[in-house]
Amino acid sequence: MKQTRLVKILATGAACAAAVGIAFAQETTTTTTTNPATGTTTTESATTTSVGTITAYTPDSDYIMFRTSTATAPVRYYYTKETTILDPEGHTVAWSAIRPDMPATVYYTNVGDRVVVRKVVLSQPAAVYEKKETTTTTTKP
């Protein structure tokens, strides 16, 4: 009886994990079409996913360098104000948490000749430390 219950629990957990994996692996495509007769424009959005490593990030720029494997050269991925960065638990993280050689999953779309990042999910928790200095001054009367 206990063994059957354990098998059911493990099977349910495996099914949930597979569902989450499938949800993160989905790809969407953006297509904009205009009907010349009616003048209506239809836009469909597309998002593609890449797993790899952030190789460079400069706060003053509008892009990150991202590499999908060590054998390939880094590629420039542009970001916007709407780009979100999430830690592995799904919490929003500040851009200051980005460091070189951080593993991540990047969700992006192609806009013209640019690869525009919509969301970055870090594979490791971001360690951001705030340095505080305290100065004590003593005066003798």
ZADRENVEX-72177 format. One record per residue (C-alpha): residue in three letters; residue number from 1; x, y, z. Coordinates in steps of 0.1 Angstrom, whole numbers. Example, Ala and Ser with C-alpha at 12.3 -4.5 7.8 and 13.67 -1.06 7.14 Angstrom:
% residues 2
+------+------+-------+-------+-------+
! resn ! resi !     X !     Y !     Z !
+------+------+-------+-------+-------+
!  ALA !    1 !   123 !   -45 !    78 !
!  SER !    2 !   137 !   -11 !    71 !
+------+------+-------+-------+-------+
This chain:
% residues 141
+------+------+-------+-------+-------+
! resn ! resi !     X !     Y !     Z !
+------+------+-------+-------+-------+
!  MET !    1 !     0 !     0 !     0 !
!  LYS !    2 !    27 !    25 !    10 !
!  GLN !    3 !    48 !    15 !   -21 !
!  THR !    4 !    19 !    22 !   -44 !
!  ARG !    5 !    13 !    56 !   -29 !
!  LEU !    6 !    50 !    65 !   -33 !
!  VAL !    7 !    49 !    55 !   -69 !
!  LYS !    8 !    19 !    77 !   -75 !
!  ILE !    9 !    35 !   106 !   -58 !
!  LEU !   10 !    67 !   102 !   -79 !
!  ALA !   11 !    48 !    98 !  -111 !
!  THR !   12 !    28 !   130 !  -104 !
!  GLY !   13 !    61 !   148 !   -97 !
!  ALA !   14 !    77 !   136 !  -129 !
!  ALA !   15 !    46 !   147 !  -149 !
!  CYS !   16 !    47 !   181 !  -133 !
!  ALA !   17 !    84 !   185 !  -140 !
!  ALA !   18 !    78 !   175 !  -177 !
!  ALA !   19 !    50 !   200 !  -180 !
!  VAL !   20 !    72 !   228 !  -167 !
!  GLY !   21 !   100 !   218 !  -191 !
!  ILE !   22 !    77 !   218 !  -220 !
!  ALA !   23 !    63 !   252 !  -211 !
!  PHE !   24 !    97 !   268 !  -209 !
!  ALA !   25 !   108 !   252 !  -242 !
!  GLN !   26 !    79 !   266 !  -263 !
!  GLU !   27 !    88 !   288 !  -292 !
!  THR !   28 !    66 !   315 !  -307 !
!  THR !   29 !    70 !   333 !  -340 !
!  THR !   30 !    63 !   370 !  -348 !
!  THR !   31 !    47 !   377 !  -382 !
!  THR !   32 !    32 !   410 !  -392 !
!  THR !   33 !     9 !   410 !  -422 !
!  THR !   34 !   -11 !   438 !  -438 !
!  ASN !   35 !   -41 !   432 !  -460 !
!  PRO !   36 !   -39 !   457 !  -488 !
!  ALA !   37 !   -76 !   456 !  -496 !
!  THR !   38 !   -88 !   464 !  -460 !
!  GLY !   39 !   -56 !   481 !  -446 !
!  THR !   40 !   -57 !   459 !  -415 !
!  THR !   41 !   -25 !   448 !  -399 !
!  THR !   42 !   -21 !   415 !  -380 !
!  THR !   43 !     8 !   409 !  -357 !
!  GLU !   44 !    18 !   376 !  -342 !
!  SER !   45 !    46 !   375 !  -316 !
!  ALA !   46 !    75 !   349 !  -315 !
!  THR !   47 !    99 !   341 !  -288 !
!  THR !   48 !   129 !   318 !  -291 !
!  THR !   49 !   149 !   303 !  -262 !
!  SER !   50 !   187 !   299 !  -259 !
!  VAL !   51 !   206 !   283 !  -230 !
!  GLY !   52 !   242 !   293 !  -225 !
!  THR !   53 !   264 !   317 !  -206 !
!  ILE !   54 !   265 !   355 !  -204 !
!  THR !   55 !   300 !   364 !  -214 !
!  ALA !   56 !   299 !   402 !  -211 !
!  TYR !   57 !   276 !   429 !  -198 !
!  THR !   58 !   284 !   466 !  -196 !
!  PRO !   59 !   258 !   488 !  -177 !
!  ASP !   60 !   262 !   517 !  -201 !
!  SER !   61 !   255 !   497 !  -232 !
!  ASP !   62 !   223 !   483 !  -247 !
!  TYR !   63 !   234 !   447 !  -252 !
!  ILE !   64 !   249 !   416 !  -235 !
!  MET !   65 !   272 !   391 !  -250 !
!  PHE !   66 !   259 !   356 !  -248 !
!  ARG !   67 !   274 !   322 !  -258 !
!  THR !   68 !   254 !   290 !  -263 !
!  SER !   69 !   285 !   268 !  -260 !
!  THR !   70 !   322 !   271 !  -253 !
!  ALA !   71 !   329 !   262 !  -290 !
!  THR !   72 !   310 !   291 !  -304 !
!  ALA !   73 !   317 !   328 !  -305 !
!  PRO !   74 !   296 !   351 !  -283 !
!  VAL !   75 !   267 !   368 !  -299 !
!  ARG !   76 !   253 !   403 !  -292 !
!  TYR !   77 !   218 !   402 !  -277 !
!  TYR !   78 !   201 !   436 !  -273 !
!  TYR !   79 !   179 !   444 !  -244 !
!  THR !   80 !   152 !   471 !  -237 !
!  LYS !   81 !   136 !   487 !  -207 !
!  GLU !   82 !   110 !   459 !  -208 !
!  THR !   83 !   136 !   431 !  -205 !
!  THR !   84 !   132 !   413 !  -172 !
!  ILE !   85 !   159 !   393 !  -153 !
!  LEU !   86 !   147 !   365 !  -131 !
!  ASP !   87 !   166 !   343 !  -106 !
!  PRO !   88 !   160 !   305 !  -106 !
!  GLU !   89 !   131 !   310 !   -82 !
!  GLY !   90 !   114 !   334 !  -105 !
!  HIS !   91 !   121 !   366 !   -85 !
!  THR !   92 !   130 !   398 !  -104 !
!  VAL !   93 !   166 !   407 !  -102 !
!  ALA !   94 !   184 !   440 !  -109 !
!  TRP !   95 !   207 !   444 !  -139 !
!  SER !   96 !   235 !   449 !  -114 !
!  ALA !   97 !   233 !   412 !  -106 !
!  ILE !   98 !   246 !   402 !  -140 !
!  ARG !   99 !   282 !   390 !  -141 !
!  PRO !  100 !   304 !   375 !  -168 !
!  ASP !  101 !   303 !   337 !  -170 !
!  MET !  102 !   268 !   334 !  -155 !
!  PRO !  103 !   247 !   305 !  -169 !
!  ALA !  104 !   213 !   317 !  -181 !
!  THR !  105 !   184 !   310 !  -204 !
!  VAL !  106 !   176 !   339 !  -227 !
!  TYR !  107 !   141 !   344 !  -243 !
!  TYR !  108 !   144 !   366 !  -274 !
!  THR !  109 !   128 !   377 !  -306 !
!  ASN !  110 !   144 !   388 !  -339 !
!  VAL !  111 !   135 !   424 !  -347 !
!  GLY !  112 !   150 !   433 !  -381 !
!  ASP !  113 !   187 !   424 !  -379 !
!  ARG !  114 !   188 !   425 !  -341 !
!  VAL !  115 !   182 !   398 !  -315 !
!  VAL !  116 !   162 !   415 !  -288 !
!  VAL !  117 !   160 !   399 !  -253 !
!  ARG !  118 !   126 !   398 !  -237 !
!  LYS !  119 !   135 !   378 !  -205 !
!  VAL !  120 !   167 !   364 !  -189 !
!  VAL !  121 !   164 !   336 !  -164 !
!  LEU !  122 !   196 !   330 !  -144 !
!  SER !  123 !   205 !   294 !  -137 !
!  GLN !  124 !   223 !   303 !  -104 !
!  PRO !  125 !   211 !   326 !   -77 !
!  ALA !  126 !   225 !   361 !   -81 !
!  ALA !  127 !   249 !   371 !   -54 !
!  VAL !  128 !   248 !   409 !   -50 !
!  TYR !  129 !   266 !   423 !   -20 !
!  GLU !  130 !   262 !   458 !    -8 !
!  LYS !  131 !   293 !   472 !     7 !
!  LYS !  132 !   288 !   496 !    36 !
!  GLU !  133 !   315 !   515 !    53 !
!  THR !  134 !   312 !   530 !    88 !
!  THR !  135 !   336 !   556 !   100 !
!  THR !  136 !   339 !   565 !   137 !
!  THR !  137 !   355 !   597 !   148 !
!  THR !  138 !   364 !   604 !   184 !
!  THR !  139 !   374 !   638 !   197 !
!  LYS !  140 !   391 !   647 !   229 !
!  PRO !  141 !   380 !   678 !   248 !
+------+------+-------+-------+-------+
